Amino acid sequence: MTITIDTAKLPTLLTALRLPTIARLWPDFCARADKEGWPAARLLAALAELELAEREQRRIQRHLAEARLPPGKTLDTFDFTLVPSLGKARIMALAEGDAWLGSGHNLLAFGPPGAGKSHAAAGLGHELVRRGYRVLFTRTTDIVQRLQAARQALTLAQEIAKLDRFDLLILDDLSYARKDQAETSVLFELISARYERRSIMITANQPFSGWDAIFPDKAMTVAAIDRLVHHATILEMNVESYRRRTALNAATSLRDTARDIDPVSASDTEKEN
């Protein structure tokens, strides 16, 4: 078999093969290979590795965009010292994903508003995406509205099936969903559809005893909780509100600054308070 080699066609060929990184880098690498006397196999391996590395980065960026994770809410910016019950080692182990996502294991994070539940969930989502998993972060009320619309359009089953492409659904602020909204039973249908197949992470201000306000009836509440906890890790985050603590620290700092500037006025202000 005779092969005619026309290097002028190389950019077109690489574009047709969908190898944009090699198409961009091959002239410089070929020049370097000629200068340093690289074997052909080394040149090919170097270009292939770079193509795969950039393809992986593009995949991560694409999946981060679809995950809709809150910006800046990563595990690097989470202060684990403020939530001793959480345990950094425990969360980093969960970030590996392989021990629980494959079996449809769930995560349930409980704590008062401002305890850092959403931040921890988003940070975990970031790490999982970087490890190759697909994640969707959504307010529970938003996903309920989305599924309600699908039910009205007679496409609820298809909509739930679309969510199967995500290894983890993070349903933030479950406690804000209320059964006085039309058809909150769609939330139960989502939980049932993913049971033992796909994982769900839920953040909630209310313990299980307060979930009667979410689902249409007692039986559905019990059934939903049963499915969620059957294979689940529960994260207790019962600490003082981070937002409240930050506000108090800011107020203290402001008062200390005022005292340094005008000790007399600061003293008078404290007496008034």
C-alpha positions in Angstrom: 0.0 0.0 0.0 1.4 3.3 -1.1 0.7 6.4 1.1 1.2 9.8 -0.3 2.3 12.2 2.5 1.4 15.8 2.1 2.2 17.7 5.3 0.4 20.8 3.9 -2.8 19.0 4.6 -1.9 18.3 8.2 -4.0 21.2 9.7 -7.0 20.1 7.8 -6.5 16.5 8.7 -6.1 17.3 12.4 -9.2 19.5 12.4 -11.2 16.7 10.7 -10.0 14.3 13.4 -11.0 16.8 16.1 -7.5 17.2 17.6 -7.3 20.9 18.2 -4.4 20.8 20.7 -2.2 18.8 18.3 -3.3 21.1 15.5 -2.1 24.1 17.5 1.2 22.6 18.8 2.6 20.3 16.1 4.7 23.0 14.3 6.7 23.9 17.4 7.0 20.3 18.6 8.1 19.1 15.2 10.7 21.8 15.0 12.0 20.8 18.5 11.9 17.2 17.5 14.0 17.8 14.4 16.5 20.0 16.4 16.9 17.5 19.2 16.6 14.3 17.2 13.5 12.9 18.9 12.4 9.5 17.7 9.0 9.6 15.9 7.3 7.7 18.8 8.4 10.3 21.4 7.0 13.1 19.3 3.7 11.3 18.8 3.5 10.4 22.5 4.1 14.0 23.6 1.5 15.4 21.3 -1.1 12.7 22.3 -0.5 13.3 26.0 -1.1 17.0 25.6 -4.2 16.5 23.5 -5.6 14.2 26.2 -4.7 16.6 29.0 -6.4 19.6 27.4 -9.4 17.5 26.4 -9.7 16.6 30.1 -9.5 20.2 31.1 -12.2 21.1 28.6 -14.4 18.3 29.9 -14.0 19.6 33.5 -14.8 23.1 32.5 -17.9 21.9 30.6 -19.1 19.9 33.5 -18.4 22.6 36.0 -20.6 24.9 33.9 -23.5 22.4 33.8 -23.2 21.7 37.5 -24.3 25.3 38.4 -22.2 25.3 41.5 -22.0 28.6 43.5 -18.8 30.4 42.5 -16.1 30.5 45.2 -17.7 27.8 47.3 -14.9 25.2 47.3 -13.4 23.0 50.0 -10.3 25.2 49.8 -12.4 28.1 51.1 -14.3 26.2 53.6 -13.2 26.7 57.2 -13.4 23.2 58.8 -12.4 24.6 62.2 -15.8 26.3 62.5 -17.6 22.9 62.0 -15.7 20.4 64.1 -18.4 17.7 63.7 -17.8 17.6 59.9 -14.2 16.5 59.8 -12.0 17.5 56.9 -10.6 14.0 56.4 -14.2 12.6 56.2 -15.2 15.1 53.5 -12.0 14.6 51.5 -12.7 10.8 51.6 -16.2 11.5 50.2 -14.7 13.7 47.5 -13.1 10.6 46.1 -16.6 9.5 45.1 -15.8 5.9 44.1 -16.9 4.3 47.4 -20.5 5.7 47.4 -21.6 7.2 44.1 -21.5 3.9 42.3 -24.0 2.4 44.7 -26.5 5.3 44.8 -25.4 6.2 48.4 -26.9 9.5 49.7 -25.6 12.4 51.8 -27.8 14.3 54.2 -26.5 17.5 55.8 -28.5 19.0 58.7 -27.9 22.3 60.5 -29.3 25.7 61.2 -29.2 28.5 58.5 -25.7 29.8 58.0 -23.9 26.7 59.3 -22.1 26.2 56.0 -24.2 23.3 54.6 -24.5 24.8 51.1 -20.8 25.7 51.0 -19.8 22.2 52.0 -22.1 20.6 49.5 -20.9 22.9 46.7 -17.2 22.3 47.6 -17.8 18.5 47.5 -19.5 19.0 44.1 -16.4 20.9 42.8 -14.1 18.1 43.8 -16.3 15.4 42.3 -16.5 17.1 39.0 -12.7 17.4 38.9 -12.5 13.6 39.5 -14.7 12.9 36.5 -18.2 12.8 38.0 -21.2 14.8 36.8 -23.0 16.9 39.4 -26.0 19.2 39.4 -26.4 21.8 42.2 -29.9 23.2 42.5 -32.2 24.8 45.1 -34.9 22.3 46.0 -37.7 24.7 45.1 -36.2 25.2 41.6 -36.1 21.4 40.9 -39.7 21.1 42.2 -40.9 23.8 39.9 -39.0 22.2 37.0 -40.6 18.8 37.7 -44.0 20.3 38.2 -43.8 21.9 34.8 -42.8 18.5 33.3 -45.8 16.8 35.0 -48.2 19.4 33.6 -46.6 18.7 30.1 -46.9 14.9 30.7 -43.2 14.5 30.4 -42.2 13.9 34.1 -40.7 10.5 33.4 -38.6 11.9 30.6 -37.4 14.8 32.8 -36.4 12.6 35.7 -34.6 10.3 33.2 -32.6 13.3 31.9 -31.4 13.8 35.5 -29.9 10.3 35.4 -26.9 11.6 33.6 -25.8 13.2 36.9 -24.0 11.0 39.3 -25.0 13.4 42.1 -27.9 15.7 42.5 -27.4 18.3 45.3 -30.8 19.5 46.5 -30.1 22.6 48.5 -32.4 24.0 51.2 -34.9 21.2 51.2 -36.8 22.8 54.1 -37.9 25.7 51.9 -40.0 23.4 49.7 -43.6 23.4 51.1 -46.5 21.1 50.4 -48.8 24.1 49.9 -46.9 24.5 46.6 -48.7 22.6 43.8 -47.6 19.0 43.4 -44.6 18.7 45.7 -45.1 15.0 45.3 -42.8 15.3 42.3 -39.9 15.5 44.8 -40.9 12.1 46.1 -41.0 10.7 42.6 -37.5 12.0 42.0 -36.2 10.4 45.2 -37.9 7.1 44.4 -36.6 7.1 40.8 -33.0 7.5 42.0 -33.3 5.1 44.9 -30.3 2.7 45.0 -29.2 3.8 41.5 -28.1 7.5 41.6 -27.0 9.6 44.6 -28.7 12.6 46.1 -27.2 15.1 48.5 -29.7 17.1 50.6 -29.1 20.1 52.8 -31.9 20.9 55.3 -32.5 23.3 58.2 -35.1 21.0 59.7 -34.6 17.5 61.1 -36.8 14.6 59.8 -39.5 15.5 62.3 -40.1 18.7 60.4 -40.5 17.1 56.9 -44.2 16.7 57.2 -44.4 20.3 56.0 -42.7 19.3 52.7 -44.6 16.3 51.4 -48.3 16.1 50.8 -49.0 13.4 53.4 -47.5 11.5 56.3 -47.1 8.3 54.4 -45.2 10.0 51.6 -42.9 11.7 54.2 -42.1 8.4 55.8 -41.5 6.7 52.5 -39.2 9.5 51.3 -37.1 9.5 54.5 -36.9 5.7 54.3 -35.5 5.7 50.8 -33.0 8.5 51.6 -31.6 7.1 54.8 -31.4 3.4 53.6 -28.0 4.0 52.1 -26.9 7.4 53.5 -24.2 9.3 55.4 -25.7 12.0 57.7 -23.6 15.1 58.3 -24.6 17.0 61.5 -23.6 20.7 61.3 -25.3 22.1 64.4 -23.1 25.1 64.9 -23.6 28.8 65.2 -24.5 30.6 62.0 -21.3 31.6 60.1 -23.1 34.8 58.8 -24.1 35.8 62.3 -20.6 35.1 63.6 -19.1 37.1 60.8 -21.4 40.0 61.6 -20.5 40.0 65.3 -16.8 39.9 64.5 -17.2 42.8 62.1 -19.1 44.8 64.8 -16.4 44.0 67.4 -13.6 45.0 64.9 -15.5 48.3 64.2 -15.9 49.0 67.9 -12.2 48.3 68.5 -11.2 50.6 65.7 -13.5 53.4 67.1 -11.9 53.0 70.5 -8.4 53.4 69.0 -9.4 56.6 67.2 -11.5 58.2 70.0 -11.3 56.3 73.3 -13.7 58.7 75.0 -16.4 58.4 72.4 -16.1 54.7 72.2 -16.5 54.4 75.9 -19.6 56.6 75.8 -21.0 54.4 73.1 -20.5 51.2 75.1 -22.2 52.8 78.1 -25.2 53.7 75.9 -25.4 50.1 74.6 
